[in-house]
Amino acid sequence: MKIRQKITLWISATTLIAAVSFSTFVFLEMIEQPYYLIDAELKHMAEALFGQYRNNPDHPLTVDEKSLPNPPDKYWIKISDSSGVILFASSITRYTDIPLSQSKKSYNVENVIPRELIQLGQDEHDEVMFRARVVRTSIDNADYTMVIAKPIEELEEEMLELLHELGAILTTCFIIGVLFSYTIAGRILQPVVSINRLVREISEKSLDKRIPLEKSKDELYTLTVSLNQMFDRLQNSFKKQKDYIASASHELKSPIALLLLSQEEM
């Protein structure tokens, strides 16, 4: 793998990790906030219902919708006493059941309710997501439990759509990051490519050439200075070698000539 490809991979991977981390944080915050508001709404509705029963503990619970923050038919509601006797149930309880959680105060439940029975924003498979909350209270030394839930299928669909959009955005950002980092890596390595090309051009017959120094005194500047110093030493060595060969050749001419002459006379 070439250095340019490595730099591209490193920059792209770093960008992708940062984008995924930030997107995950934002997405989790966006999910948590609606659930927090829904849980507060369910708690407020439960307190209003218990407040009506607290004012008339000796009579069966009758719901006064005018004194409630929202109509009870919008919610799945069941109120039971400590023996499990149902004291109140909203109209939605006729179409589905939501189990009581013993360990969680708030939780999600997905049930199948045919849209022919009631319209709750079901998806194409007639599935409905409920956000449920368990509220317990004591009235005149008697314990009561309420399970109240709100259909949130539309919110669930919006969250899934948002997740798909985030995936598309991350994919686009990764592609742009690869192209951008590949371009940046090419510009970063351009001086190295130029140095490599000039080094190839310098040969025994052109040792007087030197690599031009850049204005910025960075690592490439230091490398260029070192290479030029090496070429200086090579040029000096080749010059000394040529001088030595020329001198030796001159010194050998006379003995060789005398030897040839003596051979001719013999």
QUIJO-V915449 format. One record per pair of residues at least 24 apart in sequence whose C-alpha atoms are under 8 Angstrom apart, sorted by the first residue. I is the first residue (numbers start at 1). J is the second residue. D is the distance in Angstrom with one decimal. If there is no record, write none. Layout:
BEGIN
i j d
I J D
I J D
END
This chain:
BEGIN
i j d
4 182 7.0
4 185 5.5
4 186 6.5
4 189 7.3
5 182 7.3
7 181 7.4
7 182 7.7
7 185 6.1
8 178 6.3
8 181 5.0
8 182 5.1
8 185 6.4
9 178 7.5
11 177 7.7
11 178 7.8
11 181 6.1
12 174 6.6
12 177 5.5
12 178 5.4
12 181 6.7
15 174 7.4
15 177 7.0
16 170 7.4
16 173 7.7
16 174 6.0
19 170 7.0
20 170 7.2
23 166 7.3
27 163 7.8
31 159 7.4
35 131 8.0
38 131 7.7
39 106 7.2
39 131 7.9
39 133 6.9
42 133 6.8
42 148 6.6
42 149 7.2
42 150 7.7
43 133 7.5
43 135 7.3
44 69 8.0
45 69 6.6
45 70 7.4
46 135 7.0
46 146 7.3
46 148 7.2
54 139 6.3
57 139 7.5
57 140 7.9
60 87 7.3
61 87 6.7
61 88 6.8
74 150 7.1
75 148 6.6
75 149 5.6
75 150 5.0
75 151 7.3
76 147 7.7
76 148 5.5
76 149 4.9
76 150 6.3
77 146 7.0
77 147 5.7
77 148 4.4
77 149 6.5
78 146 5.6
78 147 5.4
78 148 6.6
79 144 7.0
79 145 5.7
79 146 4.4
79 147 6.6
80 144 5.8
80 145 5.4
80 146 6.5
81 142 7.6
81 143 6.0
81 144 4.4
81 145 6.2
82 142 7.3
82 143 5.5
82 144 5.9
82 145 7.5
100 134 7.4
100 147 6.8
101 134 7.4
104 134 7.7
105 133 5.4
105 134 5.0
105 135 7.3
106 131 7.2
106 132 5.6
106 133 4.4
106 134 6.5
107 131 6.0
107 132 5.4
107 133 6.6
108 132 5.9
120 151 6.6
120 153 7.7
121 151 7.9
121 153 6.0
121 154 6.3
122 153 6.5
123 153 7.4
128 152 7.4
128 153 5.4
129 153 4.9
129 156 7.2
191 220 7.5
192 220 7.5
195 224 7.6
204 238 8.0
207 231 6.6
207 232 7.9
207 234 7.6
207 235 5.7
208 235 7.2
END
